[in-house]
């Protein structure tokens, strides 16, 4: 009696799962590689160029300041034997102050660049998400995943998203 009941329960369970297997085959999944989008789209490249134009001069000025400071330190080392103790101490203090100022400027520069880069990347991500949503709705996807550990090329729609973004103005 128990085995007949178990067989009946198993048969009912299998019958209930059969439609689920059919539905699983119709499930449409897509995968998007965000890193590729941020690297390959014209929008991302334009953002990078914009940042370079915005911060290039400032970075060049910092590099020139570093070179000047390095030269002053080398000159102090070279001139040190001929200097009085008071003159050597004064010049060392000046170099230390200049180095602190340079480090502060470098830190501010890095913070400004990071903030602007985040702003630019956020704009790219926002536009990419809109395109992904359009593809999701137009092509009737059930699920689109970003940045999976592994994804089959069969479900990778990254190129489609990149092409759509590059086609926008």
C-alpha positions as CSV (number, residue, x, y, z in Angstrom):
1,X,0.0,0.0,0.0
2,X,2.8,2.4,0.9
3,X,4.7,1.7,-2.3
4,X,1.6,2.3,-4.4
5,X,1.0,5.6,-2.6
6,X,4.7,6.7,-3.2
7,X,4.4,5.8,-6.9
8,X,1.2,7.8,-7.2
9,X,2.8,10.8,-5.4
10,X,5.9,10.5,-7.7
11,X,3.7,10.3,-10.8
12,X,1.7,13.4,-9.8
13,X,4.9,15.3,-9.0
14,X,6.4,14.4,-12.4
15,X,3.2,15.4,-14.1
16,X,3.2,18.8,-12.3
17,X,6.9,19.4,-13.3
18,X,6.5,18.7,-17.0
19,X,4.9,22.1,-17.8
20,X,7.7,23.7,-15.9
21,X,10.3,22.1,-18.1
22,X,8.5,23.3,-21.2
23,X,8.4,26.9,-19.7
24,X,12.1,26.8,-18.8
25,X,12.9,26.1,-22.5
26,X,11.1,29.3,-23.5
27,X,12.8,31.4,-20.9
28,X,14.9,34.1,-22.7
29,X,18.0,35.3,-20.9
30,X,20.6,37.9,-21.9
31,X,24.0,38.8,-20.5
32,X,25.8,42.2,-20.7
33,X,29.4,42.8,-19.9
34,X,29.5,46.3,-18.3
35,X,33.3,46.5,-18.5
36,X,33.2,46.1,-22.3
37,X,30.6,48.8,-22.5
38,X,32.7,51.2,-20.4
39,X,35.7,50.4,-22.6
40,X,34.3,50.1,-26.1
41,X,31.4,52.5,-26.6
42,X,32.0,55.9,-28.3
43,X,30.2,57.5,-25.3
44,X,32.8,56.1,-22.9
45,X,35.7,57.1,-25.2
46,X,34.3,60.6,-25.5
47,X,34.0,60.8,-21.7
48,X,37.6,59.8,-21.3
49,X,38.7,62.4,-23.9
50,X,36.6,65.0,-22.0
51,X,38.3,64.2,-18.7
52,X,41.7,64.3,-20.4
53,X,41.0,67.8,-21.8
54,X,39.6,68.9,-18.5
55,X,42.5,67.7,-16.3
56,X,45.4,67.5,-18.8
57,X,46.8,71.0,-18.1
58,X,46.5,70.6,-14.4
59,X,48.3,67.2,-14.5
60,X,51.1,68.7,-16.6
61,X,51.5,71.5,-14.1
62,X,51.8,69.1,-11.3
63,X,54.5,67.1,-13.2
64,X,56.4,70.2,-13.9
65,X,56.2,71.2,-10.2
66,X,57.5,67.7,-9.2
67,X,60.4,68.0,-11.7
68,X,61.2,71.5,-10.3
69,X,61.1,70.2,-6.7
70,X,63.3,67.2,-7.6
71,X,65.8,69.6,-9.2
72,X,65.9,71.8,-6.2
73,X,66.5,68.8,-3.9
74,X,69.4,67.7,-6.1
75,X,70.9,71.2,-6.2
76,X,70.7,71.3,-2.4
77,X,72.5,68.0,-2.1
78,X,75.2,69.3,-4.5
79,X,75.5,72.7,-2.8
80,X,75.2,71.3,0.8
81,X,78.9,71.1,1.6
82,X,79.5,74.7,0.7
83,X,76.5,76.1,2.6
84,X,76.4,77.4,6.1
85,X,74.3,75.3,8.6
86,X,71.6,78.1,8.7
87,X,71.3,78.3,4.9
88,X,71.1,74.6,4.5
89,X,68.4,74.4,7.2
90,X,66.4,77.2,5.6
91,X,66.6,75.6,2.1
92,X,65.6,72.2,3.6
93,X,62.5,73.8,5.3
94,X,61.6,75.4,2.0
95,X,61.8,72.1,0.2
96,X,59.7,70.4,2.9
97,X,57.1,73.1,2.6
98,X,57.1,72.9,-1.2
99,X,56.8,69.1,-1.0
100,X,53.8,69.3,1.4
101,X,52.2,71.8,-1.0
102,X,52.8,69.5,-3.9
103,X,51.4,66.5,-2.1
104,X,48.3,68.5,-1.1
105,X,47.8,69.6,-4.7
106,X,48.3,66.0,-6.0
107,X,45.7,64.7,-3.5
108,X,43.2,67.4,-4.5
109,X,43.9,66.7,-8.1
110,X,43.3,62.9,-7.6
111,X,40.1,63.6,-5.7
112,X,38.8,65.9,-8.4
113,X,39.6,63.4,-11.2
114,X,38.0,60.6,-9.3
115,X,34.8,62.6,-8.7
116,X,34.5,63.7,-12.3
117,X,35.3,60.2,-13.6
118,X,32.5,58.8,-11.4
119,X,30.1,61.5,-12.8
120,X,31.1,60.7,-16.4
121,X,30.9,56.9,-15.8
122,X,27.5,57.3,-14.1
123,X,26.2,59.1,-17.2
124,X,27.4,56.3,-19.5
125,X,26.0,53.6,-17.2
126,X,22.6,55.4,-17.1
127,X,22.4,55.5,-20.9
128,X,23.5,51.9,-21.2
129,X,20.8,50.8,-18.7
130,X,18.2,52.6,-20.8
131,X,19.4,50.8,-23.9
132,X,19.4,47.5,-22.0
133,X,15.9,48.1,-20.9
134,X,14.8,49.0,-24.4
135,X,16.3,45.7,-25.7
136,X,14.7,43.9,-22.8
137,X,11.3,45.2,-23.7
138,X,11.5,45.1,-27.5
139,X,13.0,41.6,-27.7
140,X,10.9,40.2,-24.8
141,X,13.6,39.0,-22.6
142,X,12.7,37.4,-19.3
143,X,16.0,38.2,-17.6
144,X,19.1,40.3,-18.5
145,X,22.1,39.9,-16.2
146,X,25.1,42.2,-16.0
147,X,28.5,41.0,-15.0
148,X,28.0,37.3,-14.4
149,X,30.9,35.1,-13.5
150,X,30.4,32.9,-16.5
151,X,28.0,33.4,-19.5
152,X,27.7,31.6,-22.7
153,X,28.3,33.6,-25.9
154,X,24.9,32.5,-27.0
155,X,23.2,34.8,-24.4
156,X,25.8,37.6,-24.6
157,X,24.1,40.7,-25.9
158,X,26.9,43.1,-25.1
159,X,27.7,43.8,-28.7
160,X,24.0,44.7,-29.4
161,X,24.1,47.2,-26.5
162,X,27.4,48.7,-27.7
163,X,26.1,49.1,-31.2
164,X,22.9,50.7,-29.9
165,X,24.8,53.1,-27.8
166,X,27.2,54.0,-30.6
167,X,24.2,54.6,-32.8
168,X,22.8,57.2,-30.5
169,X,23.7,60.9,-30.7
